[in-house]
């Protein structure tokens, strides 16, 4: 059974930092593009950043130069380092794994982790 597990959310003051982790099942991790999405109350689901299995990355304009995504293939884990956090970064952050395995595409989601930026 494939598992996607996020951790690292919490409450932080504006200007502070948090690091989120996304651990995925070994079966799919090396095949996957891993993405972080977020959803704030009353707002649409937003793609924040992605990293391919080759290490290519992309970022939403709103987080460029503040957030960094990285992956540790030995630990089957992707990290999202969030610096210079703003109140508008407050949301539930979800990890997503997409790819192909044995000829089939897959698309798995974690349960989400809350990030609150407030003084």
Buried (B, 14 or more C-beta within 10 A) or exposed (E): EBEBBBBBBEEBEEEBEBEBBBBBBEBBBEBBBBBBBBBBEEEEEBEBBBBBBEEEEEBBEEBEEBBBBEBEEEEBBBBBBBBEBEEEBBBBBBBBBBBEEEEEEBEBBBEBBEBBBEE
